[in-house]
Amino acid sequence: MKSKLACALLMLAPFVSDVQGQNVLNNPGFEEEGGWNHWGAERINKGHTGDYALKISNLDFKWSGTDQMIVMPEGVKTLTVSGYMKVDSVVRGNKPWEKARIAVEFYDEDNHQVGGFLPVVAESFGTREWKHYERVYQVPSKAFSAKVQLALGNATGTVYFDEIKAVLKDPEENVLEAGVIKPEPPKPEDFIRLNQLGYYPHGPKKAVVVSSDAKKFKVIDAETNKKVFKGKLDKKGVWEHSGEDVSHADFSKLTKPGTYYIEVPGLANSHPFKIADNIALEMGKASLKTFYFQRTVIDLDEKYAGKWARKAGHPDKEVLVHASAATEERPEGTKISAPFGWYDAGDYNKYIVNSGITTYTMLALYEHFPEFAANIDVNIPESDNDIPDLLDETLYNIRWMLAMQDPNDGGVYHKLTNPNFDGEIMPHEAKEPRYVVKKSTAATLDFAAVMATASRIFKNYEKQLPGFADSTLAAAKQAYEWAKKNPEEYYDQNEMNKKFKPAIVTGEYGDKKVSDEFQWAASELYIATGDEEYYKAANIVATLDSFAVPAWPEVNTLGLISLANQGSKIKDADAIKGRIVALADELKNHAAESEFGTPMGIEKGNFVWGSNSFATNQGIVLIQAYRLTKDPEYLYAAIANLDYILGRNGTGYSYVSGFGSKPMKNPHHRPSQTDGVKEVIPGFMTGGPNYEQQDKYACMKPYPSKLPAKSYLDEECSYAANEVAINWNSPLTYMTLAIEALMAEKAKK
């Protein structure tokens, strides 16, 4: 763990309660929603006492449960945990502890377990009536927190829990309240929000000043401490998404390269920033390099990975065909080889749907900026060959995707996965069996689109990759034909688990609206083949209103971008261009009106799981409009979202690891959590603010606010706001490097 929660601990003093037996757990009887971090548990209205209880039911052998963290107060000696448990037809696993159970674990301030695995409060299997359990634990001296866990541990059947109680006492048997961690208050320099990397000499330069009545600002040279620019603060009002009263500092007229900071009367000086050409180039390259760090199969050698070198994980050369994916040619249990590819996110599984938009975005960056992309060297094992690093990295994932197609019928497996998520371990320590799971229409169409795109790009590398372009196009056509024959093979994990074993509980990427996938695949196949039947099937003009900012469940705009890139030789070129420009107009116009001067925040729904990828995909749309019109306002609006990612936002964080004065440092990312390296791999973009806060009971540290733009935690426990993912880094890579390429062009003029 990279962060120490102790830094945020504002009150841990013991508080002696007047109430004997005070319970420090939230919602101990499950009478309300919330309070617990569920991972396979559900609240039901069949309680031992009261109206509700907790139910955990497994159809297959896996870990399911819930937990709650308690902060230890100073002076605590004992923790007593008790509760009621009832089991119904529970069949235990192979290990002695694989039963229904109530357990306690202690952790130090770095979230490392202390005291080992303690005897459990309760464990049972078979069928029993409600039974009360209780155990007293001596709190280890280094314990900062305790986790109370209710689980059905790698066992089948059903277990119920109710009236769970946790009591803390000091050596004199006085009852204590739990410690409290309060949100960290803003730091003085956080009242001035800006791009913490800096600005292009001849590009827009804006900072946001919050909670200040000041009328003027100055820009100070950080080396000489002399004023180089002064201006008036433009009052903009309250940004509804952060609740902050906002003024703008516009210093676009300052063009001299250098290192600076902003001075506002009554506030601390801002974070330092630079004005320079190629200001974001190294970050863009680092973002691209993160895909190397997500590679499966190979050792990450120190020559390429530096201090983050690690052993290979998940060779995936003997992957089992899951019952849901079985066919006559490949029955259940058949072993296939599907190596290569990128780990999807903070977990160790690989998903075709998410790989689809990710891989396309990387290929599009090369297709749109081939000369610029060809000169990007990020030091990967393939850097010395005759293929650009950007394409070499995409090839690593495309080869895995090709292995996910069933050659017998052309359908594509939805994902390659463990039945359950791996724990907090390094990749090479993961030993669970892996499966290819159910063919789906969405996955097959995403595959078809990517392979059609790859075919037209890699035909320029026939010498280096003989026959590769032909094979990817053939795979795309076969996949598209399967999807036409199977247009409603949706991936519904819950329904699948009712029919097939083992149960699969990893990322779903379910999508029951596949008209956009059909449009995308048909568009890419039309470009690759020139076959008018594909264009007719894409049905572009009649559905123009359906095209929006792309995301993994909404991909048809990717096809629109590809069609627009072909220029006037494409049918309906003006209509296609018009729709992209209209999308960009909405974003550009909002940025002009927004209190924070950014396209982000058109609506509250921008701030959901992976919100930062929404900002970067907005940037891609804006960049397309600039490429089509050459109107610099579209490019400047895209730069505004780069500013947002790098600090001009509701929290003052740079959401990219290793870049900025206040970067994200503690991603929900298993290698980063377990590699023992203090610094996090640079270039990862975190998911960002998420107003739904699905993990608010998983972390001891609370979210600082319920407001959408402030709903962010830089903590490893925060899977809903601080995870990393390939489909988030790919638009960051595109947006950053495209801006670099375009600003370099402008600088030459």
Number of C-alpha atoms within 10 A of each C-alpha: 22 19 16 14 17 14 10 14 16 13 13 18 16 19 15 15 13 10 10 12 16 17 20 17 19 18 16 20 23 24 19 13 9 14 17 24 19 22 14 17 22 16 20 15 13 14 20 18 12 13 13 19 24 23 25 26 21 21 16 19 22 21 21 22 25 19 20 21 24 22 23 27 23 16 17 25 20 19 21 19 24 20 21 23 28 22 27 18 13 22 23 21 17 11 10 8 17 22 27 34 23 27 20 23 19 25 21 20 17 13 19 11 17 19 15 9 11 12 14 18 22 21 20 22 23 17 15 14 11 15 14 16 16 16 16 14 16 12 22 16 12 14 21 25 23 21 16 22 21 29 29 37 21 20 26 27 22 21 29 27 29 25 22 23 21 23 20 28 25 17 10 8 13 19 24 30 23 26 22 19 18 15 15 14 9 11 9 11 15 23 23 28 28 31 30 26 22 23 26 23 22 17 20 19 23 20 23 26 29 24 14 18 15 17 14 15 20 21 22 20 19 16 9 10 11 12 15 13 14 17 13 15 22 16 19 17 16 17 17 16 22 19 17 18 18 23 26 22 26 18 19 14 12 18 16 13 13 14 17 23 20 27 18 21 13 9 18 15 19 23 22 20 22 21 21 18 18 18 18 20 18 15 24 23 20 21 29 27 26 23 24 23 21 19 22 27 18 15 15 22 16 11 11 16 18 11 16 18 15 19 14 17 19 24 15 22 14 16 22 24 23 26 20 19 23 18 14 7 11 16 15 15 14 16 18 18 14 20 22 23 26 27 23 22 22 23 23 26 24 25 26 27 26 23 27 26 27 24 26 24 25 20 24 19 22 20 17 16 15 13 12 16 19 15 11 17 16 21 15 18 15 14 16 11 10 12 16 20 24 23 20 17 25 21 18 18 24 24 15 22 26 18 16 28 23 20 14 11 13 22 29 31 29 29 26 25 26 24 22 20 17 19 11 17 14 19 22 15 14 15 11 13 14 21 27 26 27 25 25 27 32 32 33 32 34 29 35 34 31 27 32 29 28 29 24 20 17 22 16 11 15 12 11 13 12 12 14 17 22 18 16 24 23 17 22 31 22 20 28 26 17 18 25 12 11 15 17 14 18 19 21 15 18 12 9 16 16 11 12 15 15 18 21 22 19 19 17 15 18 16 19 13 14 22 16 23 30 28 27 29 32 30 29 29 30 22 20 19 14 13 12 14 11 19 20 13 14 26 14 22 13 8 11 17 10 13 19 19 22 18 21 17 18 20 25 28 24 28 28 23 20 19 23 25 19 12 14 12 10 16 16 14 17 12 14 21 21 16 20 23 22 15 18 27 18 13 24 25 16 18 22 14 12 19 22 31 25 27 27 27 23 15 10 15 14 21 27 22 22 24 22 28 26 26 27 28 25 26 33 27 27 31 27 21 27 21 17 16 12 12 11 15 17 25 26 23 28 32 26 26 27 22 25 28 26 26 29 27 26 24 21 26 25 28 28 28 23 20 20 21 18 18 20 24 26 25 31 27 22 20 23 24 21 14 18 13 14 14 15 23 23 19 24 31 32 32 29 32 29 28 25 17 22 16 18 22 21 22 19 19 24 19 24 16 14 15 20 24 26 22 26 27 27 22 23 23 24 24 23 26 33 29 27 24 27 25 23 28 30 27 28 30 27 27 28 25 26 25 24 20 17 16 19 15 10 12 12 6 5
